[in-house]
Amino acid sequence: MLGFMPKLLAISAFYRNNEPQGIGITITHEVGNLDQVFRLLKDSYDAMWEESEADDETDTLTADLFAQLQAIGQSKPCSDPRKMLLVIGNVYLLERVGALITDEFNGMQFLYDRT
């Protein structure tokens, strides 16, 4: 299959999903092209991390991202699309830099159509 690219069908983000204040959200193609949405989030969050590294403020950024997740978890349900994207971006970056350890209750999940 030359040039085959699987289509991203859903993006899920989990933060302490086993606790009452935990978060588990999923966005689907209804929000738009998920490949583009995630690429924009990823690029923005990666740039934010690089800037925090340059300014020696990674600890502050990490604490802020966790605080945002905790605040969103306390104000459930999370149905505001902007907050949902914030959760995805925060979980993505915290997981990428090793501040959030991936397990069955924390981390990112991507669902692709490989047909």
HELIX and SHEET records of a PDB file:
HELIX    1   1 HIS A   29  VAL A   31  5                                   3    
HELIX    2   2 LEU A   34  ALA A   54  1                                  21    
HELIX    3   3 THR A   58  GLN A   74  1                                  17    
HELIX    4   4 PRO A   81  ARG A   96  1                                  16    
SHEET    1   A 3 ILE A  23  THR A  28  0                                        
SHEET    2   A 3 LYS A   7  TYR A  15 -1                                        
SHEET    3   A 3 GLY A 107  ASP A 113 -1                                        
END                                                                             
